[in-house]
Amino acid sequence: MKHSPKHVTIVDIARELGISPSTVSRALIDHPDVRNETKERVRHLANKLRYVPNPIAQSLKSNQTRTLGVIVPEIKHDFFSSAISGIEEVAYQEGYTIILCQSNESFEREVVHTNLLMHHRVAGLLVSISQNTVSGAHFRELLKRRIPLVFFDRACDDVPASRVIIDDYKSAFDAVSFLTCKGYKRIAHFAGPKELDICRKRRDGYIDALKRAHLGIKDELVQYGGMHEDDGYASMGALIKEGVIPDAVFAVNDPVVIGAYQKIKEAGLHIPHDVALIGFSNNRITSLVDPPITTVNQPSFEMGKIAAQVLIEAIGHQRIDDQPQTITLDTELLIRQST
């Protein structure tokens, strides 16, 4: 009898041994009602045929899974890959597996992935929203279905779910205050999308730090864009084209600051003599370029671990929190040669 390893089922094992599928099922979980001899025969054949339990079929039967859904904007970003590692470590220790999806910063794709994971009967979801997400209706549907949800880093304000975040406003305020204390006066901000909460808070921290230092807010020094290298490159290019050269740039994240770094180098300007730079996240590349870039260190791995722990606790208690938790982790300004 030949089987493809992908398609061997309990029914196949039962047919070959001449016993019922329910007996095979009970034998595989070491049920006391099945004779040891039968258990041994079932295990031997299951190993021989490379039988693997079907988690979807099991979830349909028990209405529970040991799978967590994870949705992130992008995997290539060091911050998210590190957070995923933290999630996976906790999931593995607690006997869960993860299904990972990336929205590629698309609201529409995020909705599709949320619905897909819901229909796969995941035990719960861990989500960092896309930069284009303006409604949490798809997440509220999860909660209506009693599926636990925890946000990390980026969250939907209109969804009553637990979240693990940092203080984006204070982190930005402290970074820009560092620049003002160093004597920088024409400080630009390369901001992210206006709709994304973390971007608004980082922009507000920038503005308030300038106000505290009695420096005027110049509209031309605030450049709005996305969250990628091309956005930082374009923002720096726009300032150079207009002849508006800041003496420092605070970027919404590290990919944006790397784009700015590239354009500054191409323009023949020097860092930090002509333009100082501060990023946000502590992507590995910021420590490898010359000069290395000052950045706000987010505890991404720890954020992933704590978010997974909060979710698994909610799953274990079979509850959707009426009073969601907000856990705020500390950040640190890593001062390097770019300032």
Phi, psi and omega in degrees: 000126182246137179227146165284131182305334182286340190243006179290131181236172175301324180297319178298315180296316180298317181297317183291326182270351180072032178233175183278151176303324180295326177293319177300314181301314180292324179296322182290339176256014176061043180292136184293342180283351181259133181297147182300323179299318180292319178301317182296317179297317181295314181296319181299313181291322179299318178294319181298318182273358181059044178293133176235129179301145178269107184295329180292316178297321179295322181291326177295325182284317186261348185062022177220150174229170173247040182237134176253137173270139178230126177238124178232158178297319179198146183275332186292337179292125182307321182302312184286324178295324177292317178298320178298321178298319177296318177299313184295324180298313180292317180301314180298315180298328183264006176081024178251154168248167179237148167250121186254130176232147174239136182277346187052039179061027180248123177297317182298318179292324177299317178297315179300314181295321179299314179294321179298313180294324178298318181285342173276004176058042176297153182288333180185169182235142171244125190223137164240117193288162178285164180289346182256004183284119180241352179224142179253024184301321181292329177283325177295330176296323176302312183295324176298328180271009177065034176259115182299146183221135174227128174271150170223141182066290180252129184229159174269121181293335184266016179238120183280074181230156177296155181211149176240116190221181168243172174271091184296321180298308183296320180299318179290317179303314181294322181294314182288325176298324176300317179295316181295323178293334178279355177101001177288138184238323179262082186258119179269157173233121174265098190271161175269194181301137182298333184281338186277125188303315182297327180289319177299317182293322178292322176295316180296322177297320176300311183298314183291329177293322177294319179297318180298328179273005180060038175254138182290152177267112181260119185304322184292344180271357176253111182250122180267142178196207178262208188243020186241172182302318181301327181291317177294321178298315182292319181296316178294321179297320180296319179293316180297319180300324181275358181074021180256096184257111177287159174268354174203154177230129169253117184259151184296331176202178185289320175304320179294319180292329177292322176297318177297317178305314182298315182292321178300316179297316181297327182281358179079015177272160184246142179250126003263006187301315179267315182221123174272156183227139168227130176254197184206119174132328185069050169297147185304324185297334181294336178269352186258337180284168181238115359282154176298148191259132172297138184206160175273121181275116174265135180282073189295315181298315180295322179299316178297317180298312183293320178300317179295320179297318179297317181294313182295326175296318179295321178296316182297327180269001179049052182226150166251116189298127171286333178236086184298150178272147167239115180253119183251120182265153181281150173245174180214135176277116178268107187273122181231188190289347182287352175237000000 
